[in-house]
Amino acid sequence: MAVVVILEMPGMTQEKYEQSAEKVAGRPGPVKSPADWPVAGLVSHTSAPTDDGWLVVDVWESEEAFRQFGETLVPILRELGLPDVQPRTYPVFNVVTR
């Protein structure tokens, strides 16, 4: 079952987000496609600045796919000084894409 994952990251800046994206992709530059992620299963990724940090909303094909991605993401967030990010996951009811 697909899941929505919400990551609220107080203290994250655009610079840190860009650094994390490069580390996730394993190369310089922004992530532009699900193929840029180190594991399969990403349906969509959206990020935005907030008043106190950064917000990421992902849709993953399954909770297991997100869990696998977390094995890559958590060390990156720790390295960037964000050790306490707690993702919230919800089962997907509907996804509409262009």
C-alpha positions as CSV (number, residue, x, y, z in Angstrom):
1,M,0.0,0.0,0.0
2,A,1.3,3.5,-0.9
3,V,2.1,5.9,1.9
4,V,2.4,9.7,2.3
5,V,5.5,10.7,4.3
6,I,5.7,14.1,5.9
7,L,9.0,15.4,7.2
8,E,9.0,18.7,9.1
9,M,12.5,19.8,9.7
10,P,12.9,22.9,11.9
11,G,16.4,24.4,11.3
12,M,16.7,23.0,7.8
13,T,17.7,25.7,5.3
14,Q,17.6,25.7,1.5
15,E,21.4,25.2,1.5
16,K,21.1,22.2,3.7
17,Y,18.2,20.8,1.7
18,E,20.3,21.1,-1.5
19,Q,23.2,19.4,0.3
20,S,21.0,16.6,1.4
21,A,19.6,16.2,-2.1
22,E,23.1,15.9,-3.6
23,K,24.0,13.3,-1.0
24,V,20.8,11.3,-1.7
25,A,21.5,11.4,-5.5
26,G,25.2,10.7,-5.0
27,R,26.1,13.4,-7.4
28,P,26.1,17.3,-7.6
29,G,22.9,19.1,-8.6
30,P,19.3,18.9,-7.7
31,V,17.1,15.7,-7.7
32,K,14.8,15.9,-10.6
33,S,13.4,12.4,-11.1
34,P,12.5,9.4,-8.9
35,A,15.5,7.7,-10.6
36,D,17.8,10.1,-8.6
37,W,16.8,8.3,-5.4
38,P,19.0,5.4,-4.1
39,V,16.0,3.0,-3.8
40,A,13.0,2.3,-6.0
41,G,9.5,3.2,-5.0
42,L,9.3,7.0,-4.9
43,V,6.1,8.3,-6.6
44,S,6.5,12.0,-5.8
45,H,8.6,14.4,-3.8
46,T,7.7,18.0,-2.9
47,S,9.7,20.3,-0.7
48,A,9.1,23.8,0.6
49,P,10.5,26.3,3.1
50,T,8.5,27.0,6.2
51,D,8.7,29.8,8.8
52,D,11.2,27.8,10.9
53,G,12.8,25.3,8.5
54,W,11.8,22.9,5.7
55,L,8.9,20.6,4.8
56,V,9.1,17.5,2.6
57,V,6.0,15.6,1.5
58,D,6.7,12.3,-0.4
59,V,4.5,9.6,-1.7
60,W,6.1,6.1,-1.7
61,E,4.8,2.9,-3.3
62,S,5.1,1.2,0.1
63,E,6.1,1.8,3.7
64,E,8.9,-0.7,3.1
65,A,10.3,1.3,0.2
66,F,10.4,4.4,2.4
67,R,12.0,2.4,5.2
68,Q,14.8,1.4,2.8
69,F,15.3,5.0,1.8
70,G,15.4,6.0,5.5
71,E,18.6,3.9,5.8
72,T,20.2,6.4,3.4
73,L,18.4,9.5,4.6
74,V,18.8,9.3,8.4
75,P,22.6,9.4,8.3
76,I,22.5,12.4,5.9
77,L,20.2,14.3,8.1
78,R,22.3,13.6,11.2
79,E,25.4,14.8,9.3
80,L,23.6,18.0,8.5
81,G,22.8,18.6,12.2
82,L,19.1,17.3,12.1
83,P,19.2,14.2,14.2
84,D,15.6,14.3,15.5
85,V,13.5,14.3,12.3
86,Q,10.6,12.0,12.9
87,P,8.7,11.2,9.7
88,R,4.9,10.9,9.8
89,T,3.4,8.3,7.5
90,Y,-0.2,7.8,6.4
91,P,-1.8,5.3,4.1
92,V,-2.6,6.8,0.7
93,F,-6.3,7.1,-0.3
94,N,-5.8,8.8,-3.6
95,V,-3.0,10.2,-5.8
96,V,-3.5,12.5,-8.7
97,T,-0.6,13.5,-10.9
98,R,-0.2,15.4,-14.1
